[in-house]
Amino acid sequence: MSARAALVRATPGPPHCTRPVLLFTNAYADPVPNATGLTAIVMVGDEILSGHTQDSNSSFLARLAFAAGRPVAHIEVVGDNQTAIVAAIRRAIQDPALSRIAVCGGIGPTPDDRTFQAVADALGRSLELNPIAYANIEALAKRMHAAGWIDKPEVSEANRRCAMVPTRSTVLANRRGMAPPLAIDLGEDRWLFVLPGIPREFTTIVEEELIPQYFAGGTAPVVREVHYRSVPESEMYEPMLALEREFPDVSVGSYPHVEQRELVIRVRGHDAGRVDAAVARLRALRSDV
């Protein structure tokens, strides 16, 4: 992996937070000339930090955000701790390079679901019973009762809690679940999203709501790959170093696939001509593809 590839570091949580915070920083995601902005992901959940649940949501959103021209600048994972969640949201909001912020998980009906309150605290807002969110929950409760899944058709106190969202939030559709996803306008084409952590709900909302409605207008980077067979990664040090010197506007990363005895060099940039020129130079420097 090149020096520009993604960095992973663990940092202590904020004061009074006993759980660690994981921050994944994508050094590729520099501000781009078309100024569509970058994306940040804040994943919430003790189960992710403990290793009991694998986070597939971040990679899914990162892939689609990259294709939409709004690449992810960093992914931060925090536990179900109010102080930690608030601090992570505020860090993202305070970064002017970020135009899209997705806070994922922790919006269910149980006491450890603290994300709505944390978002409200981070924005200096209060919670309110949102009529759209409540109506959706009420309709789903009636359908679940009719199907024999719950005893009563009325909305329980626990589920009513899901409809208590930060003021001035736009409720998005969640046709696969009860928790209401939110879009919050931060001004100047900056948006904060609050999404459920259940993967089937998350992926549907991202595909059907976020990407088409809120991530449009970006320009996807140009990506080219050069595949080498049975070439040790260390032998690509000098060729890649030369590319970094000669093409400072192009990112170059090395990705070995040991079991397939294959090395993939991925070249990325916003100018197709420059990316293709870098690929041609790489082939000239190391031709045994």
C-alpha positions in Angstrom: 0.0 0.0 0.0 1.4 3.4 -0.9 2.1 6.3 1.4 -1.1 7.9 0.1 -3.3 4.9 0.9 -5.9 4.9 3.7 -4.5 5.4 7.2 -6.1 3.8 10.2 -5.6 5.0 13.7 -7.1 4.5 17.1 -7.6 7.5 19.3 -8.9 7.8 22.8 -12.5 9.0 23.3 -13.4 12.4 24.6 -13.3 13.0 28.4 -15.4 10.6 30.5 -15.6 8.2 27.5 -14.1 4.9 28.4 -14.5 3.4 24.9 -12.0 3.8 22.1 -12.7 5.7 18.9 -11.6 4.4 15.6 -10.8 6.9 12.9 -10.2 5.7 9.3 -8.7 8.5 7.2 -8.6 8.4 3.4 -5.6 10.4 2.3 -6.7 10.1 -1.3 -9.8 12.2 -0.6 -8.3 15.7 -1.1 -10.4 18.6 -2.1 -11.1 18.5 -5.8 -11.3 21.3 -8.4 -15.1 20.8 -9.0 -15.6 21.6 -5.3 -18.5 19.2 -4.7 -17.1 18.4 -1.3 -16.2 15.3 0.6 -18.2 12.9 2.7 -17.6 11.7 6.3 -19.2 8.6 8.0 -19.7 8.3 11.7 -20.6 4.7 12.7 -22.2 4.3 16.1 -22.2 1.0 18.0 -20.5 -0.9 20.8 -21.0 -4.0 18.7 -18.7 -2.7 16.0 -15.9 -1.7 18.4 -16.1 -5.1 20.2 -15.9 -7.1 17.0 -19.3 -8.7 17.4 -20.6 -7.0 14.3 -18.8 -6.4 11.1 -19.3 -2.9 9.6 -20.4 -3.4 6.0 -22.4 -0.2 5.8 -19.4 2.1 5.6 -17.8 0.3 2.7 -21.2 0.3 0.9 -21.7 4.1 1.3 -18.1 4.8 0.6 -18.3 2.9 -2.7 -21.4 4.8 -3.9 -20.2 8.2 -2.6 -16.9 7.7 -4.5 -18.8 6.9 -7.7 -21.0 10.0 -7.2 -17.9 12.2 -7.0 -18.2 12.9 -3.3 -15.5 10.6 -1.9 -15.3 9.7 1.8 -12.6 11.6 3.6 -12.8 9.6 6.9 -14.8 7.0 8.7 -15.1 7.3 12.5 -16.4 4.6 14.7 -17.7 5.4 18.2 -19.5 3.4 20.8 -23.0 4.0 22.2 -21.7 6.8 24.3 -23.5 10.2 24.3 -20.3 12.3 24.7 -18.4 10.4 22.0 -21.2 10.6 19.5 -21.7 14.4 20.0 -17.9 15.0 19.7 -17.7 13.0 16.5 -20.5 14.9 14.9 -19.1 18.2 15.9 -15.7 17.3 14.5 -17.3 16.5 11.1 -19.4 19.7 11.1 -16.4 21.8 11.9 -14.5 20.5 8.9 -15.4 22.9 6.0 -14.2 20.3 3.4 -17.0 18.0 4.3 -20.3 18.6 2.6 -22.0 15.3 3.4 -22.0 13.7 6.9 -23.7 10.4 7.5 -24.3 9.3 11.1 -25.2 5.6 11.1 -26.8 3.5 13.8 -28.2 4.0 17.3 -31.7 5.2 16.3 -33.8 2.3 17.5 -36.3 1.9 20.4 -33.9 0.8 23.2 -32.1 2.9 25.8 -28.7 2.3 24.2 -30.0 4.1 21.0 -28.7 7.6 21.7 -28.0 9.0 18.2 -31.0 11.3 17.8 -30.3 13.0 21.2 -26.6 13.2 20.3 -27.4 14.9 16.9 -29.7 17.3 18.7 -27.1 18.2 21.2 -24.4 18.6 18.6 -26.6 21.0 16.6 -27.9 22.8 19.7 -31.5 21.7 19.0 -34.2 19.9 20.9 -36.1 16.7 20.1 -39.7 16.8 18.9 -42.3 14.2 18.0 -42.2 14.3 14.2 -45.7 13.7 12.7 -44.4 12.1 9.6 -42.1 9.7 11.5 -44.9 8.9 13.9 -47.4 8.2 11.2 -45.0 5.8 9.5 -44.4 4.0 12.7 -48.1 3.8 13.5 -48.9 2.4 10.1 -46.1 -0.2 10.4 -47.3 -1.2 13.9 -50.8 -1.8 12.5 -49.4 -4.0 9.7 -47.3 -5.9 12.2 -50.3 -6.5 14.4 -52.4 -7.7 11.5 -49.6 -10.1 10.6 -49.6 -11.4 14.2 -46.1 -10.2 14.9 -47.0 -7.9 17.8 -49.9 -8.1 20.4 -51.3 -4.6 20.0 -51.8 -2.3 17.0 -51.0 0.8 19.1 -47.5 2.4 19.0 -45.6 1.4 22.1 -43.7 3.9 24.2 -40.4 2.3 22.9 -41.4 2.8 19.3 -42.8 6.3 19.9 -39.2 7.1 21.1 -38.1 6.5 17.5 -40.2 9.4 16.3 -38.5 11.9 18.6 -36.1 13.5 16.3 -34.1 16.8 16.2 -36.1 19.8 15.2 -36.0 21.0 11.6 -35.2 17.5 10.2 -36.5 16.1 7.0 -37.7 12.5 7.4 -36.7 10.2 4.5 -38.5 7.0 3.5 -37.5 3.7 5.1 -39.6 1.1 3.4 -37.7 -1.7 5.1 -38.0 -0.7 8.8 -39.4 1.5 11.5 -36.6 3.9 12.4 -36.9 7.2 10.5 -33.8 8.2 8.5 -33.2 12.0 8.5 -31.7 14.6 6.3 -30.7 17.8 8.1 -29.8 20.9 6.1 -26.6 22.6 7.5 -26.7 25.4 5.0 -24.4 26.2 2.0 -25.1 22.8 0.4 -24.0 20.8 3.4 -26.1 18.0 4.8 -26.1 15.7 7.8 -27.9 12.4 7.5 -29.0 10.1 10.3 -29.4 6.5 9.2 -30.4 3.2 10.8 -27.6 0.7 11.3 -29.5 -2.4 10.1 -27.8 -3.2 6.7 -30.9 -4.0 4.7 -32.5 -0.7 5.8 -29.3 1.2 5.4 -28.5 0.0 1.9 -32.0 0.6 0.6 -32.1 4.2 2.0 -28.6 5.0 0.6 -29.5 3.7 -2.9 -33.1 5.1 -3.1 -32.8 8.3 -1.1 -29.3 9.6 -0.4 -27.5 9.0 -3.6 -30.1 10.2 -6.1 -31.4 13.1 -4.0 -28.4 14.4 -2.1 -25.2 13.1 -3.8 -26.0 14.2 -7.3 -23.9 16.8 -9.1 -20.5 15.4 -8.3 -17.9 14.3 -10.8 -16.5 10.8 -10.2 -12.8 10.4 -10.3 -11.2 8.5 -13.2 -9.7 5.2 -12.1 -7.4 2.9 -14.0 -5.8 -0.4 -12.9 -2.6 -2.1 -14.0 -2.3 -5.8 -13.0 1.0 -7.5 -12.5 1.6 -11.2 -12.1 4.1 -12.6 -9.5 5.7 -9.2 -8.9 6.7 -8.5 -5.3 5.1 -5.3 -4.0 8.5 -3.9 -2.9 9.7 -3.9 -6.5 7.1 -1.3 -7.3 8.6 1.3 -4.8 10.7 3.1 -7.3 8.2 3.2 -10.2 5.5 4.4 -7.9 7.8 7.0 -6.4 8.5 8.3 -9.9 4.8 8.6 -10.7 4.3 10.6 -7.5 7.0 13.0 -8.5 5.9 13.3 -12.2 2.2 13.3 -11.6 1.4 15.0 -8.3 -2.2 15.5 -9.4 -2.7 11.7 -9.6 -3.0 9.2 -6.8 -1.3 5.8 -7.0 -1.9 2.9 -4.7 -0.5 -0.7 -4.5 -2.9 -3.6 -3.6 -1.4 -7.1 -3.4 -3.6 -10.2 -3.9 -1.2 -12.8 -2.4 -3.3 -15.9 -3.0 -3.8 -15.0 -6.7 -0.1 -14.0 -7.0 -1.3 -10.7 -8.4 -0.4 -7.1 -7.7 -2.9 -4.4 -8.6 -1.7 -0.8 -9.1 -4.6 1.6 -9.0 -4.2 5.1 -10.5 -6.8 7.8 -9.9 -7.4 11.4 -10.7 -9.9 13.9 -12.1 -8.2 14.4 -15.5 -8.5 11.3 -17.7 -5.6 12.4 -19.9 -3.3 12.7 -16.9 -4.4 9.4 -15.5 -3.8 7.6 -18.8 -0.4 9.3 -19.1 0.5 8.1 -15.7 -0.5 4.6 -16.6 1.6 4.7 -19.7 4.5 5.9 -17.7 4.0 3.1 -15.2 4.0 0.5 -18.0 7.2 2.0 -19.3 8.9 1.9 -15.9 7.7 -1.7 -15.2 6.5 -3.6 -18.2 6.0 -7.2 -17.0 2.3 -7.0 -16.7 
